[in-house]
């Protein structure tokens, strides 16, 4: 018993703290949306599904923050090799990083299920109230009370058009930014988890490897999903998205999503929220010249997007200076999924373009290499 406590005690403690934090976040945010008077009318419209959607969302944010830490190889290598901050027992726990990674993944799956089911009820009730079908008079009245008649958006019920279910639910899921990104990140999560089973990993490792790299799309979608859920309380002011591809086949599958996001942002009068730049690095001068001839057309000839495709590589110094000048006195996160050489470049630019004092611009660099 004594040896077991020595060997397993720290692991049990970490797991209990993690479970406790999940329970605390769930209860806390459930009460935040279930009790205060400021959500009284929203609760009248949505009932308990409001709190049941928001509480797991808080837990999802927490666990999505944790999910990458157990697989950050550079961080783990540093901790294992640092005798100053890492004892033998802690090193032993670090060797169980994949076990904790899997536990966090299953917790994400659990809260995703709760969050999704709650939103299915939310959407059904919102659509019914808007269409005045299978809904009480109170909910119908709340759904026709307009906050901004010029754009037809109601005070509480964001559903703008009258549809019957299930058409109304599909309309919300695939025409609203929060709905569409929710569908995309849920599909990514399903593919990642189902391809992580022992059978797939051992028999079809390449399937496991490639589907796991959907985490890039997952986290991009997660950031946009949260922004799309409540643009009026947005803390994330703007996203600058750079995608460097060797040829067109690398991004043509993503062009449809970008085109839809482009449309959604314009409809929300927030076209500048997502600024994306696609660079083709593998094209020679002759090929680039052919497409440059069409540069003045309204849409890009390759992607069909309003943002034109660029050729070569970004001048990162100019990009950092431009962004810094547009966002003074701001903390700017820089996230990279890419090669080590590019990570070094962006890290140096983040340091060089950050102000030395507590005020001013500060670039915070994060990376995941492959």
Secondary structure, 3 states (H helix, E strand, C coil): CHHHHHHHHHHHHHHHHHHHHHHHHHHHHHHHHHCCHHHHHHHHHHCCHHHHHHHHHHHHHHHHHHCCHHHCHHHHHHHHHCCCCCCHHHHHHHCCHHHHHHHHHHHHHHHHHHHHHHHHHHHHHHHHHHHCCCCCHHHHHHHHCEEEHHHCEECCCCCCCCCCCCHHHHHHHHHCHHHHHHHHHHHHHHHHHHCCCHHHHHHCHHHHHHHHCCHHHHHHHHHHHHHHHCHHHCCCCCEEEEEEECCHHHCHHHHHHHHHHHHHHHHCCCCCCEEEEEEECCCCHHHHHHHHCCCCCCCCCCCCCCCCCEECCCCHHHHHHHHHHHCCCCEEEEEEEECHHHHHHHHHHHHHCCCCCCCCCEEEEEEEEC
